[in-house]
Amino acid sequence: MEAQTLKAEVRNGSGKGPARQLRMRGLIPAVFYGPDKKPTNLTVSPVQVAAALSGIFGRNQLVELDFGDGKKELAVVRDLAVDPMSRKPLHVDFYSVALDRPVRAKVPFIANGRAKGVAEGGVLHKIFRELPVVGPPGAIPADVTVDVTPLGMHQGIKVKDLTLPAGVSVALPAERNLVVVTTKEKEKPEDEGVPGAPGAAPAAGAAAAAPAAGGKAPAAAPAKDAKAAAPAKDAKKK
């Protein structure tokens, strides 16, 4: 991955007032921090930030902050605030990195092709949309892509089957299923406990969808503000 250069200027002011003034000038506030780095308030161009992050690497893009006078720092975007309507950057947090120091990132997980098992009537379950990876900042891939075409019924792809750039690893157990072909839509993949995976256990406190044994639905609990039944008119007074 080649670093994208981004001009940055150190600023002294902080708070909503100075930040509003910056945006009126077409600039946005930013912060640079990291290991052995004192947090520094910056001013950057939202246009340059959007351009740097618009490539295939997205927010994992390696950035070279140019402070002028020959001073430069490598960083990645740790946090990005955007306008909910225009999606334009409003504030950026840059985290200091070094080419020889591993970083953690999340990258898209893509399954290409049509599995043989699907042609035979099976269903392909892609258990993860993103994968957590660890590696040098310059080696983080834009995505992790696998070819599922050879997969037959009850076959899958595990973490250990992935081909990754040198120095990069997936922060999951080697035997964890990533893709699996099953015979039925409702059949549970092996990793049924993975959050977000088909067959995952229901959240705590979730009500059961099935009726009680015997075919009868459980009786609904009375409302908290329900009034007690009125006594009969001919009830004798004590």
N, C-alpha and C positions, 0 to 999 in steps of 0.2 A: 504494500500500500504506500503510495506517495503522499507526503504531507501537503495539505493545502495551506498556503500562507494567508494570514489574516492580520491586518494592521490593528494595533491596539495602543491606546494611550492611557497612561496612569492618571486617575482623577482623584481629587481630594475630597470633594463633597459626597455626601451620602444621604439617603432618605428619599421620601416621596417628592419633595419639592425639586431638588436637583435632578432627579430622574425624569420628572415631567419636563423640565427645561431641556434636558438632553433629547428627549423624543421630539420636542418641537423643532429641534435642529436637525432632525433626521438621524439621530444616533440613539444608542441604547446603553444602559449600564451593564456591566459584567463584573465577575469576580474570578481571580486566578488564585488557586491554592493547591496544596499537596504536601507530600512528605518533605520535611525540611524546608518548606516554603511558607513564608509569611503571607497571609491572605492580603491580596492587593486589589483595590477597586480599579476597574478599567472602564474605558469608553470604546465601543466598537460600532461598526456599521452593520445594521440589521440586514442590509442587502448582501454584504459580503458573508455574513453568517449563514443566511439562507442558501447562498450559492455554494458555500463550502460543504453544507450538509445535504445538498440535493443529489449527490451522486449515489452510486450503488451501495456504498457503505453506510449511508445515513448518519445517525448520531455516533457511530463507531469510527467515523472518519478521523484520521490523525491530523491535527492542526498545528501549524507553526505560528505562534504569536510573535509578531514583529513589533518590538517596542521602539524601534529607531536606534540610531547610534550603534548599530551592530549587535544590539542585545536581542536575542530570540529565545523562546521557550517552547518546548513540545508539550502538547496538551490534547486531551479529548474532552468532549462535552459531557459533563456529569449531570447537568440539569438544564432544561430549556423551558422558559415560560413563553407562551404564545398568546396572541389575541384570539379569543374564542370565535370571532366572526371572520376576520381577515386571515388568521393563521400566521400573521407576521410575528417575528421574534420580538419579545419585550424585555427579556433579561436572560443572561447566559452565565452558567457556572462552568469554568474551565478547570480541569483537574490535571496537575502536572504529571507527566509520564517520562520514562526513559526507555530507549530502545532495548535495553537489556533487563528491564524490570517487567515481569508479567502483569497483565491487567485482566480484569473480568469483564465480560460483555455478553449480551444476548444477541443472537443472530437468527434470521428466519430459517426454518427447516422446510425444505421443499421436496416433495415426492413426485418424480416424473414418470410418465409411462402408464400403461394399463396392465395390471398384474394378470398373469395367466389364471390365477385362482378366481379372479373376478369374472373372466370369460366363462368359467365353469359354474358360475352362479354364486360365488362367494362375495364377501364384502371386505373392502380394504379399510382398515382403521388406522388413521394417522394420529398418533397419541399426543404428539407435541407440535405446536405451531412455531415455537422458538426453542433454541437450545442454549444453555449457559456454557460459555467457552472460556478458557483461560489460556493466555499466551502473550508473546511480545506484542505491543500495540501495532507495530508495523506488519504483523503476520495475521492479525484477526481477519478471517474471511468475510466477504459480503454476505454469504449465506452458506448453509450446508445442504447440498443437493444429493439425493439418492435416486437410482433407477429401480423402480419396483416391478418392471416388466417380467423378470424371471420368477417372481414369487408365485408359488402354487398354493393350494389350500393348506391352511394351518402353518404357513411359512411366514417369516418376518425378517426384519432387520434390527439388530441390536446395536448398542453404542460401540461395541468392540468391532463391528463390521464397517465402521465409517473410515473413509480416507480423508485425512485432515492435513493442513499445511504443517511443515516442520515446526516443532515447538508448541503446537496448539493441541489442546485436549478438551474433551467435553466433561464438565463437572457433574457427571452422573455415573452410577455403577455400570461397569462394563457389560453386564448381562441385562441391562434395562432395555425393554422393547421400545422401539420408536415407531415401527410400522408392523402391522400383522394382518394377515388375511384369514377371516373366519367364515364358517359356513352360513351363519345366519346374522341378520342385522342386530339381533338382541344378544348374541353370544358375547360373553365377556372376554376381552383380551387378557393375557397373562398378568399384565401390570394393572389390575383393576383398582389398585389403591392410589394410582397416580392422579393428582388433582387435575380435573378437567378431562380425564380419560374416560372413554366409554366404560360403563360398569363401575365407576368410582362410587364409594360409599356415600349415602346421602349426608347432607350437612347436619350437624347436631341440632336437634329441636325440630327437624323437618317432620311433617305429619305423614303417616303412611298413606299411600294412594289406594291400596287394596282394601276391600271390606273385611270385616272380622270373620273368623272361621264360622262356617255354617251359612254363609251367604248374606247375613244381616249386617247392615252398615251400623257402626257404633252410634249410639245416641248422642245428639249434639248437646254440649254443655249449656246450661241456662245462662242467659246474659247476666252480667254483674248487676245491672240496674233493674232487673226484672222484679215486679212486685209479687208478694205472696198472694196466693189465692184467697179471695174474700170468703169469710165464714158464712155458713148457711143463715138465711133470714130467721129461721125458727130456733137458732141456738139459744139455750137458756143462759141467763146471766147468773154468775155465781154470787 
